């Protein structure tokens, strides 16, 4: 559902100066917490397929979801924010992670696409390396999450 | 998962690995079957947990605790797996034995790299069955032996090399006091 929107949007904003001045963002929520992420870090949105628990020591990576012929690891973003997401009514956000595709359980509300002027995006080095900064999307100030490197930088710091 | 007895997951050609699949808690755990020496009732263990079977002692290891999986506890389906190689032997409890499964090597996936912790030592990977996902226990870790790279390769069976009607001598699994629905046939899979 999101993929066709993403494609349309990338066509409309791909050209030169316009592209340089804006950033395409996807806004979604995890257990009620609203977040923004760069569209190029998202591979799609699917119904939540349910998980297989993996006895794991990796923080927040403790299960697999079935995807096509194999499985994807799941990053429990809700747990990272000390929240709990109800899996019964959820969606699966497929992330283009640096280590390979990754699944995140997000709220059932379908993510929305926003074209955000670069001036509305503030990058900052905070305590959490998974948060790139913040942006204003649809009149909301939202944390901007680094989906592509989720868990990588924070684990290096640990 | 419905694995009771012996089945194959898309065996067309090439290499496969035979697993004994069991439930521990809600997880399907697959053990390379060549090191399965037997399956016995919990009552076969002595008060010290030691199982003696066919002149061999099997010291108890609590695999659910080591795997960090909450076991469902003792039930009529609980069995002890006798597991070992020429160096070491162990017994461990599982909540239910599901059966033997031959899985084509190409359908066995390593753990995704996002798993970065000690689970990479405990688990060699996973395979997808029709209705569930089975996690593959590292047999060296199970036996508390030094870990080896590419451990699964030594359990691969090249099916093309076996003639019809020929059974694999490595796969004779003695089954003691297991109900009749768990048929551990060692007939070859064609």
Interface residues (C-beta under 8 A of the other chain):
Chain A: X52 X53 X54 X55 X56 X57 X58 X61 X64 X66 X69 X70 X71 X72 X73 X75 X97 X99 X100 X102 X151 X155
Chain B: X26 X27 X67 X68 X69 X109 X111 X112 X113 X114 X115 X116 X117 X118 X119 X122 X123 X126 X128 X132 X133 X135
